């Protein structure tokens, strides 16, 4: 399917994903049967969970990788949290686009311990699939429309999920956002 990894249907291997991710995959597949056939999982060495290491080890195209970062800010005492999913060769526009979408003065990355404890996921494995209901899930429109698959975390460091980017855009609760990411100098567009 992608690179030199062995991919299997995720719904047949829910032991490889975080429990919160497994719950959402089950519910999503019940509502949208294409999920069963189109979402795959592969087991990896947890030491290779970071995008650059994984891509190098398994000859994966950087254009397929999508990173999920958790950002927060507050306004008038009201904390607002969002996960932003962007292609690995771009970076989330936290200071402008995400800050405005959250309607906060300042947006910053959520501390790792909070992001992991509140999401029920492991650092390096946070995925848009299974995040807490109060968090917004923002997906850069390029992830949905560029025709590449979306290689994302599984909620744990020992596996990865692969699904069509267009399908990720159909995940319940996802907001597809134009220009959520900035191009990284020298990266493919």
Secondary structure, 3 states (H helix, E strand, C coil): CCCCCCCEEHHHCHHHCCHHHHHHHHHHHHHCCHHHHHCEEEECCHHHCCHHHHHHHHCCCHHHEEEEEEEEEEECCEEEEEEEEEECCEEECHHHHHHHHHCCCCCEECCHHHHHHHHCCCCCCCCCCCCCCCCEEEEEHHHHHCCCEEEEECCCCCEEEEEEHHHHCCCCCEEEECCCEEECCCCCC
